[in-house]
Structures are given as structure tokens and as C-alpha cells.
């Protein structure tokens, strides 16, 4: 394996899947969504297949849960047991993009297992996806703080949507984390949008530096 990155959001519906698609395409990577909760007929893995070229290999989810809710609750309904040892980094040739489920502190079972526990155990570096809304500064700073507290490598922050200089500058100042850039909102989310953004991101200085810094 060359490079690996875990895509996490500061909350739900901030654009993780879009960022994952663009990063997977730009890195010509394999894509893995360990847990899918609900929307199985239009899952994130299926969206990646739709948005990306044949250069991206979509791996099978570890858990596919029927209900669109927190994984711990969805697993209980499906009578599925989720444990930390259920997750091992897939062995792939080349790069790997892993997409999380919701934010960092999302529970995976009723015994206290969280998404961030998987990241920490497997030593996955994180790209944090942020999107501007009332409360997003708080959510971003809290996400960065909990990652730093666990000594998890934060590769960078990517913003989705229009620029907000006041928000982005205070996040940069407070976190001292690399701001990789911004992905615009798509009028129509489709393969053409992802392919165009992937070309742009292949030239991104932070993405290039990240690739060079990994073994």
C-alpha cells in the first residue's frame, strides 16, 4: 500500500462522500466504506462507482445495516454485533481512501465503541471535511481537538461550499492544521463534476506533499 487516508466529517451531510470520490479519483485509489447504515439501494459505495472511473476500485463494506440511523442502533435492529476487531485495513495495491460513518464520535455499538476508536487502533491519518453553517466552527474545533488528544495524524482540512474567510481563518489559526482547500457545491452531482475536481486536486500542493510524505 502507498498512501491511506480516512475521510471524516465534522457532522453528517457535510460532503464526505463527494470528497471521498474526488480523493479516490485523484489518487487512483481503492475506496472502502466500513459501515453503511441505511439507503442500501443508493449506498455511498454505489455512489462512488457511479462518480468515479475504472481507476477506482470499490471494496465491499464490512457491515451493511438496513436502517438509516446511528450504527449502534441500526446494528441492534439488525441483530448484528460490531466489535473493534471486526475491522482490519484492507490489503490493496496502491492507495486507499476510507470513508467514515458520520462524525468521529458516532457510536458503533452500545458498549462505547466509537468511529474514532477504529481510527486510533488502525493508525489511519484523517482528512477532516468541514462545511459552513451556524455551529460549524465549534464542530470543527471539537473534532480537531479530539483527534489531537488521541495523537491521531490530521492530514488536513477540506472545506465544502462557498468561501467564508472569517470562519476559515479562525479555524486555521486555532487548529494550526493544514487547510487543503475547498470543493465547490455542485449544481448537479455527477461523474463529470468528480472528474473535473479530481484533475484540479491532482495539482493540489497539500495532496502532493501528503503523497510524498508517506512510505
ZAFI-64850 format. One record per residue (C-alpha): residue number from 1; residue in one letter; x, y, z. Coordinates in nm, 2 decimals. Layout:
<rs>
+-----+------+--------+--------+--------+
: seq : type :   east :  north :     up :
+-----+------+--------+--------+--------+
: NUM :    A :      X :      Y :      Z :
...
+-----+------+--------+--------+--------+
</rs>
This chain:
<rs>
+-----+------+--------+--------+--------+
: seq : type :   east :  north :     up :
+-----+------+--------+--------+--------+
:   1 :    X :   0.00 :   0.00 :   0.00 :
:   2 :    X :   0.12 :   0.35 :  -0.08 :
:   3 :    X :  -0.10 :   0.61 :   0.08 :
:   4 :    X :  -0.40 :   0.58 :   0.31 :
:   5 :    X :  -0.64 :   0.84 :   0.43 :
:   6 :    X :  -0.96 :   0.83 :   0.64 :
:   7 :    X :  -1.23 :   1.08 :   0.54 :
:   8 :    X :  -1.43 :   1.21 :   0.83 :
:   9 :    X :  -1.69 :   1.49 :   0.86 :
:  10 :    X :  -1.75 :   1.74 :   1.14 :
:  11 :    X :  -2.11 :   1.63 :   1.12 :
:  12 :    X :  -2.35 :   1.45 :   0.89 :
:  13 :    X :  -2.43 :   1.57 :   0.54 :
:  14 :    X :  -2.12 :   1.79 :   0.50 :
:  15 :    X :  -1.99 :   1.62 :   0.18 :
:  16 :    X :  -1.78 :   1.33 :   0.29 :
:  17 :    X :  -1.88 :   1.11 :   0.00 :
:  18 :    X :  -1.81 :   1.38 :  -0.25 :
:  19 :    X :  -1.47 :   1.44 :  -0.11 :
:  20 :    X :  -1.40 :   1.07 :  -0.09 :
:  21 :    X :  -1.49 :   1.03 :  -0.46 :
:  22 :    X :  -1.27 :   1.31 :  -0.56 :
:  23 :    X :  -0.98 :   1.20 :  -0.34 :
:  24 :    X :  -1.01 :   0.84 :  -0.47 :
:  25 :    X :  -1.02 :   0.95 :  -0.83 :
:  26 :    X :  -0.72 :   1.19 :  -0.78 :
:  27 :    X :  -0.52 :   0.92 :  -0.60 :
:  28 :    X :  -0.64 :   0.64 :  -0.83 :
:  29 :    X :  -0.72 :   0.46 :  -0.51 :
:  30 :    X :  -0.93 :   0.18 :  -0.37 :
:  31 :    X :  -1.23 :   0.30 :  -0.18 :
:  32 :    X :  -1.37 :   0.14 :   0.14 :
:  33 :    X :  -1.68 :   0.23 :   0.35 :
:  34 :    X :  -1.65 :   0.00 :   0.65 :
:  35 :    X :  -2.01 :   0.07 :   0.77 :
:  36 :    X :  -2.32 :   0.16 :   0.57 :
:  37 :    X :  -2.63 :   0.23 :   0.77 :
:  38 :    X :  -2.94 :   0.25 :   0.56 :
:  39 :    X :  -3.00 :   0.36 :   0.20 :
:  40 :    X :  -2.86 :   0.03 :   0.08 :
:  41 :    X :  -3.01 :   0.07 :  -0.27 :
:  42 :    X :  -2.82 :   0.40 :  -0.31 :
:  43 :    X :  -2.52 :   0.34 :  -0.07 :
:  44 :    X :  -2.21 :   0.55 :  -0.06 :
:  45 :    X :  -2.02 :   0.27 :  -0.23 :
:  46 :    X :  -2.27 :   0.26 :  -0.52 :
:  47 :    X :  -2.23 :   0.64 :  -0.55 :
:  48 :    X :  -1.85 :   0.61 :  -0.57 :
:  49 :    X :  -1.89 :   0.35 :  -0.85 :
:  50 :    X :  -2.12 :   0.60 :  -1.03 :
:  51 :    X :  -1.90 :   0.90 :  -0.99 :
:  52 :    X :  -1.56 :   0.75 :  -1.04 :
:  53 :    X :  -1.37 :   0.59 :  -1.33 :
:  54 :    X :  -1.24 :   0.24 :  -1.35 :
:  55 :    X :  -0.92 :   0.36 :  -1.19 :
:  56 :    X :  -1.11 :   0.34 :  -0.85 :
:  57 :    X :  -1.17 :   0.00 :  -0.70 :
:  58 :    X :  -1.47 :  -0.01 :  -0.46 :
:  59 :    X :  -1.43 :  -0.26 :  -0.18 :
:  60 :    X :  -1.71 :  -0.45 :   0.00 :
:  61 :    X :  -1.84 :  -0.29 :   0.31 :
:  62 :    X :  -1.77 :  -0.47 :   0.64 :
:  63 :    X :  -2.12 :  -0.41 :   0.77 :
:  64 :    X :  -2.44 :  -0.31 :   0.57 :
:  65 :    X :  -2.71 :  -0.22 :   0.81 :
:  66 :    X :  -3.07 :  -0.17 :   0.70 :
:  67 :    X :  -3.18 :   0.13 :   0.90 :
:  68 :    X :  -3.06 :   0.50 :   0.83 :
:  69 :    X :  -2.96 :   0.58 :   1.19 :
:  70 :    X :  -2.66 :   0.57 :   1.42 :
:  71 :    X :  -2.48 :   0.24 :   1.35 :
:  72 :    X :  -2.51 :   0.13 :   1.71 :
:  73 :    X :  -2.89 :   0.15 :   1.69 :
:  74 :    X :  -2.91 :   0.01 :   1.34 :
:  75 :    X :  -2.69 :  -0.29 :   1.44 :
:  76 :    X :  -2.92 :  -0.36 :   1.73 :
:  77 :    X :  -3.23 :  -0.37 :   1.50 :
:  78 :    X :  -3.05 :  -0.60 :   1.26 :
:  79 :    X :  -2.92 :  -0.81 :   1.55 :
:  80 :    X :  -2.56 :  -0.75 :   1.44 :
:  81 :    X :  -2.27 :  -0.74 :   1.68 :
:  82 :    X :  -2.00 :  -0.48 :   1.59 :
:  83 :    X :  -1.66 :  -0.50 :   1.77 :
:  84 :    X :  -1.33 :  -0.32 :   1.71 :
:  85 :    X :  -1.15 :  -0.64 :   1.60 :
:  86 :    X :  -1.40 :  -0.67 :   1.31 :
:  87 :    X :  -1.21 :  -0.40 :   1.12 :
:  88 :    X :  -0.87 :  -0.45 :   0.96 :
:  89 :    X :  -0.71 :  -0.23 :   0.70 :
:  90 :    X :  -0.78 :  -0.39 :   0.36 :
:  91 :    X :  -0.47 :  -0.50 :   0.17 :
:  92 :    X :  -0.47 :  -0.32 :  -0.16 :
:  93 :    X :  -0.21 :  -0.24 :  -0.43 :
:  94 :    X :  -0.18 :   0.14 :  -0.44 :
:  95 :    X :  -0.37 :   0.40 :  -0.24 :
:  96 :    X :  -0.67 :   0.36 :  -0.01 :
:  97 :    X :  -0.95 :   0.60 :   0.08 :
:  98 :    X :  -1.16 :   0.51 :   0.37 :
:  99 :    X :  -1.49 :   0.69 :   0.44 :
: 100 :    X :  -1.63 :   0.71 :   0.79 :
: 101 :    X :  -1.99 :   0.70 :   0.91 :
: 102 :    X :  -2.10 :   1.04 :   1.03 :
: 103 :    X :  -1.86 :   1.22 :   1.26 :
: 104 :    X :  -1.57 :   1.10 :   1.48 :
: 105 :    X :  -1.78 :   1.03 :   1.79 :
: 106 :    X :  -2.05 :   0.82 :   1.63 :
: 107 :    X :  -2.12 :   0.51 :   1.83 :
: 108 :    X :  -2.08 :   0.17 :   1.66 :
: 109 :    X :  -2.22 :  -0.04 :   1.95 :
: 110 :    X :  -2.38 :   0.00 :   2.29 :
: 111 :    X :  -2.06 :  -0.07 :   2.47 :
: 112 :    X :  -1.88 :   0.25 :   2.40 :
: 113 :    X :  -1.71 :   0.17 :   2.07 :
: 114 :    X :  -1.68 :   0.49 :   1.85 :
: 115 :    X :  -1.56 :   0.56 :   1.50 :
: 116 :    X :  -1.26 :   0.74 :   1.64 :
: 117 :    X :  -1.16 :   0.42 :   1.82 :
: 118 :    X :  -1.12 :   0.25 :   1.48 :
: 119 :    X :  -0.91 :   0.53 :   1.35 :
: 120 :    X :  -0.68 :   0.53 :   1.66 :
: 121 :    X :  -0.64 :   0.15 :   1.66 :
: 122 :    X :  -0.56 :   0.13 :   1.29 :
: 123 :    X :  -0.34 :   0.44 :   1.29 :
: 124 :    X :  -0.54 :   0.59 :   1.00 :
: 125 :    X :  -0.45 :   0.96 :   0.91 :
: 126 :    X :  -0.75 :   1.18 :   0.88 :
: 127 :    X :  -0.88 :   1.44 :   0.63 :
: 128 :    X :  -1.15 :   1.64 :   0.81 :
: 129 :    X :  -1.43 :   1.77 :   0.59 :
: 130 :    X :  -1.59 :   2.09 :   0.71 :
: 131 :    X :  -1.88 :   2.29 :   0.57 :
: 132 :    X :  -2.00 :   2.63 :   0.67 :
: 133 :    X :  -2.32 :   2.65 :   0.88 :
: 134 :    X :  -2.41 :   2.80 :   1.21 :
: 135 :    X :  -2.21 :   2.60 :   1.46 :
: 136 :    X :  -1.96 :   2.46 :   1.22 :
: 137 :    X :  -1.66 :   2.64 :   1.38 :
: 138 :    X :  -1.75 :   2.47 :   1.71 :
: 139 :    X :  -1.79 :   2.13 :   1.54 :
: 140 :    X :  -1.46 :   2.17 :   1.35 :
: 141 :    X :  -1.26 :   2.28 :   1.65 :
: 142 :    X :  -1.40 :   2.00 :   1.87 :
: 143 :    X :  -1.32 :   1.74 :   1.60 :
: 144 :    X :  -0.96 :   1.86 :   1.57 :
: 145 :    X :  -0.92 :   1.87 :   1.95 :
: 146 :    X :  -1.03 :   1.51 :   2.00 :
: 147 :    X :  -0.81 :   1.39 :   1.72 :
: 148 :    X :  -0.51 :   1.57 :   1.87 :
: 149 :    X :  -0.59 :   1.44 :   2.21 :
: 150 :    X :  -0.55 :   1.09 :   2.08 :
: 151 :    X :  -0.24 :   1.17 :   1.88 :
: 152 :    X :  -0.41 :   1.09 :   1.55 :
: 153 :    X :  -0.25 :   1.24 :   1.25 :
: 154 :    X :  -0.46 :   1.51 :   1.08 :
: 155 :    X :  -0.35 :   1.53 :   0.72 :
: 156 :    X :  -0.56 :   1.84 :   0.66 :
: 157 :    X :  -0.90 :   2.01 :   0.65 :
: 158 :    X :  -1.11 :   2.04 :   0.33 :
: 159 :    X :  -1.40 :   2.29 :   0.31 :
: 160 :    X :  -1.70 :   2.22 :   0.10 :
: 161 :    X :  -1.90 :   2.50 :  -0.04 :
: 162 :    X :  -1.86 :   2.88 :  -0.08 :
: 163 :    X :  -1.57 :   3.06 :   0.09 :
: 164 :    X :  -1.62 :   3.21 :   0.44 :
: 165 :    X :  -1.29 :   3.39 :   0.52 :
: 166 :    X :  -1.39 :   3.47 :   0.88 :
: 167 :    X :  -1.47 :   3.11 :   0.96 :
: 168 :    X :  -1.18 :   2.96 :   0.77 :
: 169 :    X :  -0.92 :   3.20 :   0.91 :
: 170 :    X :  -1.02 :   3.13 :   1.28 :
: 171 :    X :  -1.02 :   2.76 :   1.22 :
: 172 :    X :  -0.68 :   2.78 :   1.07 :
: 173 :    X :  -0.55 :   3.00 :   1.35 :
: 174 :    X :  -0.70 :   2.79 :   1.63 :
: 175 :    X :  -0.61 :   2.44 :   1.50 :
: 176 :    X :  -0.28 :   2.50 :   1.32 :
: 177 :    X :  -0.39 :   2.23 :   1.08 :
: 178 :    X :  -0.32 :   2.25 :   0.71 :
: 179 :    X :  -0.61 :   2.38 :   0.51 :
: 180 :    X :  -0.60 :   2.18 :   0.19 :
: 181 :    X :  -0.86 :   2.38 :   0.00 :
: 182 :    X :  -1.22 :   2.39 :  -0.10 :
: 183 :    X :  -1.46 :   2.19 :  -0.31 :
: 184 :    X :  -1.75 :   2.38 :  -0.45 :
: 185 :    X :  -2.11 :   2.27 :  -0.43 :
: 186 :    X :  -2.22 :   2.10 :  -0.74 :
: 187 :    X :  -2.53 :   2.22 :  -0.93 :
: 188 :    X :  -2.56 :   1.86 :  -1.04 :
: 189 :    X :  -2.37 :   1.59 :  -0.86 :
: 190 :    X :  -2.24 :   1.35 :  -1.13 :
: 191 :    X :  -1.93 :   1.19 :  -1.28 :
: 192 :    X :  -1.83 :   1.50 :  -1.48 :
: 193 :    X :  -1.81 :   1.71 :  -1.16 :
: 194 :    X :  -1.59 :   1.45 :  -0.98 :
: 195 :    X :  -1.36 :   1.40 :  -1.28 :
: 196 :    X :  -1.31 :   1.78 :  -1.31 :
: 197 :    X :  -1.24 :   1.82 :  -0.94 :
: 198 :    X :  -1.00 :   1.52 :  -0.94 :
: 199 :    X :  -0.79 :   1.68 :  -1.21 :
: 200 :    X :  -0.77 :   2.00 :  -1.01 :
: 201 :    X :  -0.68 :   1.82 :  -0.69 :
: 202 :    X :  -0.41 :   1.62 :  -0.86 :
: 203 :    X :  -0.22 :   1.96 :  -0.87 :
: 204 :    X :  -0.30 :   2.04 :  -0.51 :
: 205 :    X :   0.02 :   2.11 :  -0.32 :
: 206 :    X :  -0.10 :   1.96 :   0.00 :
: 207 :    X :  -0.22 :   1.64 :  -0.16 :
: 208 :    X :   0.11 :   1.61 :  -0.34 :
: 209 :    X :   0.30 :   1.67 :  -0.02 :
: 210 :    X :   0.09 :   1.41 :   0.16 :
: 211 :    X :   0.17 :   1.15 :  -0.10 :
: 212 :    X :   0.55 :   1.23 :  -0.08 :
: 213 :    X :   0.55 :   1.21 :   0.30 :
: 214 :    X :   0.41 :   0.86 :   0.31 :
: 215 :    X :   0.62 :   0.54 :   0.26 :
+-----+------+--------+--------+--------+
</rs>
